[in-house]
Amino acid sequence: MAEIRIHRDHDLGLKKAREIAWKWAEQVEEKFDMECTVLEGEFSDTVEFTRSGVKGELTVAPDHFELVAQLGFLLGAFKKTIEGEIEKELDVLLAANKKKAPAKKKPA
């Protein structure tokens, strides 16, 4: 059984990280026919996802995301492709929600 592990640090806080995780869950449900369940906690959340040949969870913390997934025998052959697609989707969501530095004032 092949395993995928992805870790992404961020500085968004739990509220914003939750929003990103829920968007991610909606995307994988639609795009990959996954079934996702969100388990909210006081200090972190867990998004459990599953479909035939895939089972995993995304841990949502105030300062990082940690994804661990097990791929069945058939999907294990596509581990690199699947891992790359998950990384791309998560990175796009993180980039779109990155905290912007305050604009510098022009001297008078």
N, C-alpha and C positions, 0 to 999 in steps of 0.2 A: 504494500500500500504506500503510495507516494504522499508526501506531506509538503504543504506550502506554509511558510512562515514569513510574514511581512510586518515590519515595525516602522511606524512613522511618528516622529516627534512633532509637536506643534505647541503654540502658545495661545490657543483660542479659549481655554477654559471649558468647563463641562457643558454649559448651556449651548454654546456654539458647536462644540464637538458633537453633541447629541443631534443637532440639526443636520450636520454633515452625515452622520451615521444613518439617520433616517432617510436622507436623500439617496445614500449609497444602497440601502436596503431596498428602496423602491426601484432603483435602477436594476439591481440584480434580479429582483422578482420579475420584472418585465422582460429584461434582455436574456436572462438565462433560465427562466422558469423556476426560480428558487422559491422556497417557502421560508420566510423570515419571521422570527419572533424576537421582539425587543423586551429585555428584562431590565427594568430600571432599578438602579441602586442609589444609595445616598451619595457615594463618592465615585462611582463608575457604573456604566451600563454594559450589558452584553447583548449583542445581536447574534442570535443563533440562526444559521442558515443550512438548508438541506435540499437535496433533490437526488434523484437516482444517480449514484456514483460519487456524490459529494456530500460531505458533512463538515461543518466547522463553526467557528464563532469569531466575532470581531469584538474585542474589548475596547470600550470607549472610556478614556480617562481624561482628566482636565489637561494633561500635558502630552498624551500620546494615544495612538491607535495600535493595537496588536491583533493581527489576524492569524489564525491557525486553521488550516483546512486539511482534511484527509481526502484523497482522491482514490476512488476504486480502481481496480485493475485496468479497465478499459481507458478511463480518463487519465490514468497515470502516465500513459504514453505522451500525453499532451501537456504535461506539467509546466514546462517552460512557457508555452503559449498562454495557458490559463493564468499562470502567475503574472506574466507581463500585462495581460488585459486587466487583471485586478489592480495591479500597481498603477497602471495608467488611469483608470477610473478614480481611484482614491486620490492620486496626485492632482488630477484636474479639479476635484472638489476642494481639496486643500488650497490649491493656488487661487481659486475663485473666492475663497473666504479668508485669505491671509490678511492679517491686520495691516492696515496701511499706515505708514509713518505720517505724522502731521505735516502739512505743507509748511514750508519755510516762508516766513514773511520777507518781502522784498524791502531793502532799506529805502527810507524816505528820501 
